Amino acid sequence: MSLHIGIVGGGIGGLCTAIALRAIGLQVSLYEQSDSAGEYGAGIQLSPNATRIFKALGLLDAIETVSFKPQNAQLRSWKNARLIASVPLGQTSLDRYGSPYLHIHRSNLHDILRQRAQSAGVHFRFAHRLVDLSQQDDHVSLAFANGKLYQHELIIGCDGIKSAVRNLLFDNTHPQFSGHVAWRGLIKTNKLPDNLIAPNATVHLGPHQHFVHYYLGSGDYVNFVAVLDNQDWQQESWSIPADKKALECAFSGWNTPVQTLIKNIDVCYMWALFHHSPLKNWTDRRITLLGDACHPMLPYMAQGAAMAIEDAWVLSRLLEQKEQEPRLALAEYQKYRLARTAKVQAASEEQGNMFHLADRTSITFRNLKLGLGSRYLPDLALQSMDWIYGYDAVKGFH
Ligand SMILES: Cc1cc2nc3c(=O)[nH]c(=O)nc-3n(C[C@H](O)[C@H](O)[C@H](O)COP(=O)(O)OP(=O)(O)OC[C@H]3O[C@@H](n4cnc5c(N)ncnc54)[C@H](O)[C@@H]3O)c2cc1C
């Protein structure tokens, strides 16, 4: 195949797309605004729908080597850490979905993806911030802030929630502040009392806020994300170094594991969470979008990156099948991906509302429903995630 594709954005979505397209023999140039493709200090959960694609791309062994395998996903009460509900991951993920559930440091994942893309022959152009594009019959022209101009037969905008490609193509597509602010960071495990943190993905639920923690890598770091309702984000930036005292204050009176984790934080960042209702269209002839650029979502199902990884796989398969009609491949890619990603966007929003319930009756009902479900109907609790984790894009997509 002789197509030369331009990818704008070198996050998880852009790198996975570049690797998947090189695997089918396409020429790929990747334009990234920063000086190098890097990631900030935080963790990420990789569910089986994403890890099976890494397996198909020959990346899973390298990723597993630097990942932590959680045993369960658990919900606990803010007050005393009482268990509300528990769903097995670990071996259950392998038995049920044929692929592992993993926790990994974002920078480790990035390094693996970037190295693979480089060795596969992706042409990286760092310090290239896209500022303009225009479409002709047989190519797309790109203009960058450094004055450089390039042309490609197809363009894939993987440039994240504030996507320049999306904004240049479509009007009125700016994301909205969700009313939620996240604090995130890493804590060295050797600073914590022994056995304080179980080897699970744990979410502590309290009125209007929640606290997530899980181990990374060989268990030497605990990743945390603390989310609070906060209607008035005044900062221009979406992420800023945060004051630990404000976090201590917001979570005072919470259970011992949460308080101990917060006490041991060295550095943390505040992150305004933005969202966007599903786009009706994200493709225009020779240009399409992928990942957060087209379906940004709140992080409560831990699926944003997983959706970008699925997108990358589906798009590459369609381009391989429709070698002679790449524009048709882009249109079909959107058709296959729009309904699923919109459903996950909606589920993520609902999950956030459920996490932050604040009135006593709703909390009691939620805890009873989840607790009884996971204790007496464990298979039903697992089944409720099958539509996400069991989606096997490698076998076929629908
Ligand atoms: C608190 C939190 C926790 C999360 N946890 C999980 C989780 O556990 N599991 C999960 O699957 N997902 C999770 N997510 C979601 C996940 O991080 C995102 O969905 C994912 O990183 C999106 O990847 P992307 O490549 O589409 O976009 P991005 O990661 O945003 O990458 C976009 C890239 O494009 C570049 N770029 C932007 N504009 C331009 C331009 N004009 N020109 C050139 N380059 C440009 C940027 O520099 C960047 O490198 C979480 C998100 C948050 C906020």
The ligand as an SDF file (V2000), in Angstrom:
LIG
                    3D

 53 58  0  0  0  0  0  0  0  0999 V2000
   -7.8020   11.5120   35.9760 C   0  0  0  0  0  0  0  0  0  0  0  0
   -7.8520   10.6350   34.7370 C   0  0  0  0  0  0  0  0  0  0  0  0
   -7.6970    9.2650   34.8500 C   0  0  0  0  0  0  0  0  0  0  0  0
   -7.8040    8.4420   33.7140 C   0  0  0  0  0  0  0  0  0  0  0  0
   -7.6690    7.0910   33.8610 N   0  0  0  0  0  0  0  0  0  0  0  0
   -7.8170    6.2850   32.7700 C   0  0  0  0  0  0  0  0  0  0  0  0
   -7.6870    4.8610   32.8980 C   0  0  0  0  0  0  0  0  0  0  0  0
   -7.4110    4.3480   33.9910 O   0  0  0  0  0  0  0  0  0  0  0  0
   -7.8510    4.0970   31.7760 N   0  0  0  0  0  0  0  0  0  0  0  0
   -8.1450    4.6510   30.5490 C   0  0  0  0  0  0  0  0  0  0  0  0
   -8.3120    3.8970   29.5570 O   0  0  0  0  0  0  0  0  0  0  0  0
   -8.2370    5.9970   30.4000 N   0  0  0  0  0  0  0  0  0  0  0  0
   -8.0830    6.8190   31.4760 C   0  0  0  0  0  0  0  0  0  0  0  0
   -8.1560    8.1870   31.3270 N   0  0  0  0  0  0  0  0  0  0  0  0
   -8.4070    8.7510   29.9890 C   0  0  0  0  0  0  0  0  0  0  0  0
   -7.1330    8.7870   29.1540 C   0  0  0  0  0  0  0  0  0  0  0  0
   -6.0950    9.4340   29.8580 O   0  0  0  0  0  0  0  0  0  0  0  0
   -7.3970    9.5300   27.8510 C   0  0  0  0  0  0  0  0  0  0  0  0
   -8.6100    9.0990   27.2870 O   0  0  0  0  0  0  0  0  0  0  0  0
   -6.2720    9.2450   26.8360 C   0  0  0  0  0  0  0  0  0  0  0  0
   -5.0360    9.6610   27.3560 O   0  0  0  0  0  0  0  0  0  0  0  0
   -6.5750    9.9610   25.5150 C   0  0  0  0  0  0  0  0  0  0  0  0
   -5.5060    9.7440   24.6390 O   0  0  0  0  0  0  0  0  0  0  0  0
   -5.3960   10.5710   23.2810 P   0  0  0  0  0  0  0  0  0  0  0  0
   -4.1590   10.0770   22.6240 O   0  0  0  0  0  0  0  0  0  0  0  0
   -6.6870   10.5230   22.5700 O   0  0  0  0  0  0  0  0  0  0  0  0
   -5.2120   12.0950   23.7550 O   0  0  0  0  0  0  0  0  0  0  0  0
   -4.0350   12.7730   24.5900 P   0  0  0  0  0  0  0  0  0  0  0  0
   -3.4430   11.8310   25.5570 O   0  0  0  0  0  0  0  0  0  0  0  0
   -4.5990   14.0450   25.1170 O   0  0  0  0  0  0  0  0  0  0  0  0
   -2.9200   13.0900   23.5110 O   0  0  0  0  0  0  0  0  0  0  0  0
   -3.0450   14.1660   22.6110 C   0  0  0  0  0  0  0  0  0  0  0  0
   -1.6680   14.5070   22.0690 C   0  0  0  0  0  0  0  0  0  0  0  0
   -1.8180   15.4730   21.0350 O   0  0  0  0  0  0  0  0  0  0  0  0
   -0.8660   16.5070   21.1970 C   0  0  0  0  0  0  0  0  0  0  0  0
   -1.4490   17.7160   20.5900 N   0  0  0  0  0  0  0  0  0  0  0  0
   -2.4930   18.4680   21.0380 C   0  0  0  0  0  0  0  0  0  0  0  0
   -2.7470   19.4940   20.2210 N   0  0  0  0  0  0  0  0  0  0  0  0
   -1.8390   19.4140   19.2030 C   0  0  0  0  0  0  0  0  0  0  0  0
   -1.5930   20.1950   18.0340 C   0  0  0  0  0  0  0  0  0  0  0  0
   -2.3390   21.2810   17.7460 N   0  0  0  0  0  0  0  0  0  0  0  0
   -0.5850   19.8270   17.2100 N   0  0  0  0  0  0  0  0  0  0  0  0
    0.1870   18.7260   17.4840 C   0  0  0  0  0  0  0  0  0  0  0  0
    0.0060   17.9550   18.5970 N   0  0  0  0  0  0  0  0  0  0  0  0
   -1.0140   18.2840   19.4400 C   0  0  0  0  0  0  0  0  0  0  0  0
   -0.6990   16.6080   22.7150 C   0  0  0  0  0  0  0  0  0  0  0  0
    0.5260   17.2240   23.0640 O   0  0  0  0  0  0  0  0  0  0  0  0
   -0.7430   15.1300   23.1080 C   0  0  0  0  0  0  0  0  0  0  0  0
    0.5240   14.5170   23.0380 O   0  0  0  0  0  0  0  0  0  0  0  0
   -8.0520    9.0200   32.4480 C   0  0  0  0  0  0  0  0  0  0  0  0
   -8.1520   10.4210   32.3200 C   0  0  0  0  0  0  0  0  0  0  0  0
   -8.0530   11.2190   33.4430 C   0  0  0  0  0  0  0  0  0  0  0  0
   -8.1930   12.7110   33.3020 C   0  0  0  0  0  0  0  0  0  0  0  0
  1  2  1  0
  2  3  1  0
  2 52  2  0
  3  4  2  0
  4  5  1  0
  4 50  1  0
  5  6  2  0
  6  7  1  0
  6 13  1  0
  7  8  2  0
  7  9  1  0
  9 10  1  0
 10 11  2  0
 10 12  1  0
 12 13  2  0
 13 14  1  0
 14 15  1  0
 14 50  1  0
 15 16  1  0
 16 17  1  0
 16 18  1  0
 18 19  1  0
 18 20  1  0
 20 21  1  0
 20 22  1  0
 22 23  1  0
 23 24  1  0
 24 25  2  0
 24 26  1  0
 24 27  1  0
 27 28  1  0
 28 29  2  0
 28 30  1  0
 28 31  1  0
 31 32  1  0
 32 33  1  0
 33 34  1  0
 33 48  1  0
 34 35  1  0
 35 36  1  0
 35 46  1  0
 36 37  1  0
 36 45  1  0
 37 38  2  0
 38 39  1  0
 39 40  1  0
 39 45  2  0
 40 41  1  0
 40 42  2  0
 42 43  1  0
 43 44  2  0
 44 45  1  0
 46 47  1  0
 46 48  1  0
 48 49  1  0
 50 51  2  0
 51 52  1  0
 52 53  1  0
M  END
$$$$
